[in-house]
Each structure stands twice: as structure tokens, then as C-alpha cells.
Amino acid sequence: MSQTEQQQLEELCQRLGADAGQARRMAAQMIKRSQQIAVERGIERTEAMRELIELLIKGRNGEV
């Protein structure tokens, strides 16, 4: 069975240290924000999500 985008993002957030509740909220926020960024910048939503995931990982690594 294929995982939903929400589930995949929740797993990523948990691997980066969030508890289940935090991961659920973070995933939902990332989906919503990627949609907003896509509209604002006129880019594909997948590109906006890629940028958010990169930012999340950099933040976790202390690079931001």
C-alpha cells in the first residue's frame, strides 16, 4: 500500500526528532505552506515542497 504525502512527511519529521503529534502538525503545515508558495511564486507545488523539506533538514542540522 502506498503512503500518502501526509504520512511520508510525518515519518520524515519523526526521523528528525519530532514526536507523533508534532510530526502530524508539521506535515499538515508543510502541505499547506507548499500550496501557498506555489501560488505566490508561480512554481509547481512539488518544487515548493522540495524547498521546504530542504529547509527543514537544514534547520535540523543547525544550518539555518
A tleap script that builds the chain and sets N, CA, C and O, in Angstrom:
source leaprc.protein.ff14SB
mol = sequence {
  NMET SER GLN THR GLU GLN GLN GLN LEU GLU
  GLU LEU CYS GLN ARG LEU GLY ALA ASP ALA
  GLY GLN ALA ARG ARG MET ALA ALA GLN MET
  ILE LYS ARG SER GLN GLN ILE ALA VAL GLU
  ARG GLY ILE GLU ARG THR GLU ALA MET ARG
  GLU LEU ILE GLU LEU LEU ILE LYS GLY ARG
  ASN GLY GLU CVAL
}
set mol.1.N position { 0.838 -1.181 0.000 }
set mol.1.CA position { 0.000 0.000 0.000 }
set mol.1.C position { 0.883 1.244 0.000 }
set mol.1.O position { 1.874 1.317 0.727 }
set mol.2.N position { 0.523 2.190 -0.799 }
set mol.2.CA position { 1.258 3.444 -0.920 }
set mol.2.C position { 0.895 4.386 0.218 }
set mol.2.O position { -0.261 4.474 0.634 }
set mol.3.N position { 1.905 5.085 0.708 }
set mol.3.CA position { 1.664 6.058 1.766 }
set mol.3.C position { 1.227 7.384 1.169 }
set mol.3.O position { 1.593 7.726 0.044 }
set mol.4.N position { 0.449 8.117 1.930 }
set mol.4.CA position { 0.048 9.442 1.491 }
set mol.4.C position { 1.197 10.413 1.732 }
set mol.4.O position { 2.137 10.118 2.469 }
set mol.5.N position { 1.103 11.559 1.106 }
set mol.5.CA position { 2.102 12.601 1.314 }
set mol.5.C position { 2.162 12.975 2.794 }
set mol.5.O position { 3.248 13.158 3.345 }
set mol.6.N position { 1.013 13.087 3.428 }
set mol.6.CA position { 0.946 13.421 4.855 }
set mol.6.C position { 1.734 12.388 5.663 }
set mol.6.O position { 2.540 12.752 6.520 }
set mol.7.N position { 1.505 11.113 5.394 }
set mol.7.CA position { 2.180 10.053 6.140 }
set mol.7.C position { 3.688 10.095 5.914 }
set mol.7.O position { 4.462 9.924 6.857 }
set mol.8.N position { 4.105 10.320 4.681 }
set mol.8.CA position { 5.532 10.380 4.382 }
set mol.8.C position { 6.203 11.537 5.110 }
set mol.8.O position { 7.304 11.393 5.643 }
set mol.9.N position { 5.528 12.688 5.127 }
set mol.9.CA position { 6.083 13.842 5.820 }
set mol.9.C position { 6.110 13.623 7.328 }
set mol.9.O position { 7.057 14.031 8.000 }
set mol.10.N position { 5.077 12.983 7.857 }
set mol.10.CA position { 5.065 12.683 9.291 }
set mol.10.C position { 6.245 11.801 9.655 }
set mol.10.O position { 6.907 12.042 10.665 }
set mol.11.N position { 6.519 10.786 8.850 }
set mol.11.CA position { 7.652 9.897 9.113 }
set mol.11.C position { 8.968 10.653 9.049 }
set mol.11.O position { 9.851 10.437 9.880 }
set mol.12.N position { 9.106 11.537 8.073 }
set mol.12.CA position { 10.323 12.339 7.962 }
set mol.12.C position { 10.504 13.187 9.219 }
set mol.12.O position { 11.592 13.224 9.794 }
set mol.13.N position { 9.455 13.858 9.639 }
set mol.13.CA position { 9.531 14.717 10.827 }
set mol.13.C position { 9.888 13.904 12.067 }
set mol.13.O position { 10.662 14.360 12.909 }
set mol.14.N position { 9.331 12.712 12.181 }
set mol.14.CA position { 9.653 11.859 13.326 }
set mol.14.C position { 11.107 11.410 13.277 }
set mol.14.O position { 11.770 11.352 14.313 }
set mol.15.N position { 11.608 11.094 12.092 }
set mol.15.CA position { 13.024 10.708 11.970 }
set mol.15.C position { 13.942 11.865 12.348 }
set mol.15.O position { 15.076 11.662 12.783 }
set mol.16.N position { 13.428 13.083 12.174 }
set mol.16.CA position { 14.223 14.261 12.515 }
set mol.16.C position { 14.033 14.686 13.969 }
set mol.16.O position { 14.600 15.691 14.399 }
set mol.17.N position { 13.236 13.925 14.734 }
set mol.17.CA position { 13.147 14.160 16.167 }
set mol.17.C position { 11.816 14.622 16.718 }
set mol.17.O position { 11.688 14.783 17.931 }
set mol.18.N position { 10.823 14.839 15.879 }
set mol.18.CA position { 9.513 15.277 16.364 }
set mol.18.C position { 8.733 14.092 16.934 }
set mol.18.O position { 8.870 12.964 16.461 }
set mol.19.N position { 7.916 14.356 17.951 }
set mol.19.CA position { 7.038 13.286 18.422 }
set mol.19.C position { 5.866 13.167 17.444 }
set mol.19.O position { 5.742 13.978 16.526 }
set mol.20.N position { 5.021 12.179 17.632 }
set mol.20.CA position { 3.949 11.899 16.665 }
set mol.20.C position { 3.008 13.089 16.475 }
set mol.20.O position { 2.642 13.411 15.345 }
set mol.21.N position { 2.620 13.734 17.554 }
set mol.21.CA position { 1.716 14.885 17.451 }
set mol.21.C position { 2.354 16.049 16.726 }
set mol.21.O position { 1.734 16.672 15.864 }
set mol.22.N position { 3.594 16.339 17.076 }
set mol.22.CA position { 4.324 17.417 16.398 }
set mol.22.C position { 4.484 17.099 14.917 }
set mol.22.O position { 4.298 17.966 14.063 }
set mol.23.N position { 4.827 15.862 14.624 }
set mol.23.CA position { 5.043 15.455 13.237 }
set mol.23.C position { 3.772 15.623 12.417 }
set mol.23.O position { 3.823 16.058 11.266 }
set mol.24.N position { 2.635 15.279 13.007 }
set mol.24.CA position { 1.355 15.412 12.309 }
set mol.24.C position { 1.068 16.880 11.982 }
set mol.24.O position { 0.657 17.207 10.868 }
set mol.25.N position { 1.290 17.759 12.966 }
set mol.25.CA position { 1.063 19.193 12.744 }
set mol.25.C position { 2.056 19.773 11.742 }
set mol.25.O position { 1.684 20.560 10.872 }
set mol.26.N position { 3.307 19.382 11.870 }
set mol.26.CA position { 4.328 19.890 10.946 }
set mol.26.C position { 4.029 19.472 9.511 }
set mol.26.O position { 4.153 20.278 8.588 }
set mol.27.N position { 3.638 18.220 9.322 }
set mol.27.CA position { 3.327 17.726 7.986 }
set mol.27.C position { 2.167 18.499 7.376 }
set mol.27.O position { 2.217 18.887 6.209 }
set mol.28.N position { 1.132 18.719 8.162 }
set mol.28.CA position { -0.033 19.455 7.659 }
set mol.28.C position { 0.357 20.887 7.300 }
set mol.28.O position { -0.091 21.420 6.284 }
set mol.29.N position { 1.189 21.506 8.129 }
set mol.29.CA position { 1.631 22.867 7.857 }
set mol.29.C position { 2.490 22.928 6.596 }
set mol.29.O position { 2.372 23.866 5.808 }
set mol.30.N position { 3.351 21.933 6.405 }
set mol.30.CA position { 4.199 21.910 5.216 }
set mol.30.C position { 3.369 21.765 3.940 }
set mol.30.O position { 3.667 22.396 2.926 }
set mol.31.N position { 2.346 20.948 3.991 }
set mol.31.CA position { 1.481 20.778 2.817 }
set mol.31.C position { 0.778 22.094 2.499 }
set mol.31.O position { 0.740 22.528 1.348 }
set mol.32.N position { 0.227 22.716 3.527 }
set mol.32.CA position { -0.475 23.991 3.325 }
set mol.32.C position { 0.485 25.060 2.806 }
set mol.32.O position { 0.162 25.786 1.865 }
set mol.33.N position { 1.658 25.154 3.416 }
set mol.33.CA position { 2.613 26.193 3.015 }
set mol.33.C position { 3.147 25.945 1.606 }
set mol.33.O position { 3.375 26.898 0.862 }
set mol.34.N position { 3.348 24.694 1.229 }
set mol.34.CA position { 3.834 24.416 -0.129 }
set mol.34.C position { 2.814 24.876 -1.167 }
set mol.34.O position { 3.185 25.343 -2.244 }
set mol.35.N position { 1.534 24.745 -0.840 }
set mol.35.CA position { 0.489 25.215 -1.747 }
set mol.35.C position { 0.538 26.740 -1.864 }
set mol.35.O position { 0.401 27.287 -2.958 }
set mol.36.N position { 0.733 27.418 -0.738 }
set mol.36.CA position { 0.822 28.878 -0.743 }
set mol.36.C position { 2.035 29.354 -1.541 }
set mol.36.O position { 1.927 30.273 -2.354 }
set mol.37.N position { 3.174 28.736 -1.311 }
set mol.37.CA position { 4.404 29.124 -2.018 }
set mol.37.C position { 4.249 28.914 -3.519 }
set mol.37.O position { 4.671 29.750 -4.318 }
set mol.38.N position { 3.646 27.801 -3.894 }
set mol.38.CA position { 3.452 27.507 -5.319 }
set mol.38.C position { 2.653 28.614 -5.993 }
set mol.38.O position { 2.992 29.048 -7.094 }
set mol.39.N position { 1.597 29.069 -5.335 }
set mol.39.CA position { 0.764 30.134 -5.896 }
set mol.39.C position { 1.538 31.450 -5.926 }
set mol.39.O position { 1.543 32.152 -6.937 }
set mol.40.N position { 2.191 31.779 -4.814 }
set mol.40.CA position { 2.917 33.050 -4.715 }
set mol.40.C position { 4.028 33.175 -5.760 }
set mol.40.O position { 4.224 34.239 -6.347 }
set mol.41.N position { 4.748 32.079 -5.982 }
set mol.41.CA position { 5.913 32.123 -6.869 }
set mol.41.C position { 5.636 31.614 -8.274 }
set mol.41.O position { 6.483 31.731 -9.160 }
set mol.42.N position { 4.464 31.056 -8.478 }
set mol.42.CA position { 4.144 30.509 -9.787 }
set mol.42.C position { 4.991 29.299 -10.135 }
set mol.42.O position { 5.419 29.132 -11.277 }
set mol.43.N position { 5.233 28.443 -9.119 }
set mol.43.CA position { 6.021 27.227 -9.343 }
set mol.43.C position { 5.153 26.012 -9.024 }
set mol.43.O position { 4.067 26.137 -8.457 }
set mol.44.N position { 5.650 24.847 -9.395 }
set mol.44.CA position { 4.931 23.610 -9.082 }
set mol.44.C position { 4.936 23.391 -7.574 }
set mol.44.O position { 5.891 23.755 -6.887 }
set mol.45.N position { 3.878 22.802 -7.073 }
set mol.45.CA position { 3.800 22.529 -5.637 }
set mol.45.C position { 4.891 21.568 -5.194 }
set mol.45.O position { 5.407 21.681 -4.082 }
set mol.46.N position { 5.244 20.627 -6.055 }
set mol.46.CA position { 6.308 19.684 -5.687 }
set mol.46.C position { 7.641 20.403 -5.504 }
set mol.46.O position { 8.425 20.034 -4.629 }
set mol.47.N position { 7.905 21.414 -6.308 }
set mol.47.CA position { 9.121 22.204 -6.162 }
set mol.47.C position { 9.088 22.975 -4.844 }
set mol.47.O position { 10.094 23.048 -4.139 }
set mol.48.N position { 7.946 23.543 -4.519 }
set mol.48.CA position { 7.797 24.266 -3.255 }
set mol.48.C position { 8.014 23.316 -2.074 }
set mol.48.O position { 8.661 23.682 -1.092 }
set mol.49.N position { 7.476 22.107 -2.168 }
set mol.49.CA position { 7.653 21.127 -1.092 }
set mol.49.C position { 9.118 20.723 -0.972 }
set mol.49.O position { 9.631 20.569 0.136 }
set mol.50.N position { 9.785 20.553 -2.093 }
set mol.50.CA position { 11.215 20.209 -2.058 }
set mol.50.C position { 11.992 21.270 -1.298 }
set mol.50.O position { 12.849 20.949 -0.476 }
set mol.51.N position { 11.692 22.535 -1.574 }
set mol.51.CA position { 12.375 23.629 -0.891 }
set mol.51.C position { 12.095 23.603 0.611 }
set mol.51.O position { 13.001 23.829 1.412 }
set mol.52.N position { 10.850 23.328 0.996 }
set mol.52.CA position { 10.507 23.263 2.411 }
set mol.52.C position { 11.212 22.102 3.114 }
set mol.52.O position { 11.680 22.244 4.244 }
set mol.53.N position { 11.283 20.966 2.444 }
set mol.53.CA position { 11.964 19.809 3.038 }
set mol.53.C position { 13.445 20.112 3.215 }
set mol.53.O position { 14.025 19.783 4.249 }
set mol.54.N position { 14.059 20.735 2.218 }
set mol.54.CA position { 15.468 21.110 2.343 }
set mol.54.C position { 15.664 22.071 3.509 }
set mol.54.O position { 16.622 21.935 4.269 }
set mol.55.N position { 14.771 23.034 3.653 }
set mol.55.CA position { 14.847 23.990 4.750 }
set mol.55.C position { 14.679 23.291 6.104 }
set mol.55.O position { 15.390 23.605 7.060 }
set mol.56.N position { 13.754 22.359 6.181 }
set mol.56.CA position { 13.538 21.582 7.398 }
set mol.56.C position { 14.810 20.834 7.797 }
set mol.56.O position { 15.216 20.862 8.959 }
set mol.57.N position { 15.423 20.180 6.846 }
set mol.57.CA position { 16.634 19.403 7.126 }
set mol.57.C position { 17.792 20.319 7.520 }
set mol.57.O position { 18.534 20.017 8.455 }
set mol.58.N position { 17.948 21.434 6.811 }
set mol.58.CA position { 18.999 22.376 7.174 }
set mol.58.C position { 18.781 22.935 8.573 }
set mol.58.O position { 19.734 23.094 9.337 }
set mol.59.N position { 17.535 23.234 8.909 }
set mol.59.CA position { 17.228 23.731 10.240 }
set mol.59.C position { 17.564 22.704 11.314 }
set mol.59.O position { 18.111 23.045 12.363 }
set mol.60.N position { 17.234 21.452 11.045 }
set mol.60.CA position { 17.524 20.361 11.996 }
set mol.60.C position { 19.023 20.213 12.183 }
set mol.60.O position { 19.487 19.880 13.274 }
set mol.61.N position { 19.786 20.462 11.117 }
set mol.61.CA position { 21.240 20.338 11.175 }
set mol.61.C position { 21.928 21.597 11.673 }
set mol.61.O position { 23.155 21.652 11.743 }
set mol.62.N position { 21.134 22.616 12.022 }
set mol.62.CA position { 21.691 23.856 12.534 }
set mol.62.C position { 22.302 24.755 11.477 }
set mol.62.O position { 23.128 25.611 11.796 }
set mol.63.N position { 21.914 24.577 10.236 }
set mol.63.CA position { 22.477 25.343 9.130 }
set mol.63.C position { 21.679 26.616 8.836 }
set mol.63.O position { 22.123 27.451 8.047 }
set mol.64.N position { 20.532 26.769 9.447 }
set mol.64.CA position { 19.692 27.950 9.189 }
set mol.64.C position { 19.585 28.770 10.440 }
set mol.64.O position { 18.923 29.808 10.442 }
savepdb mol mol.pdb
quit
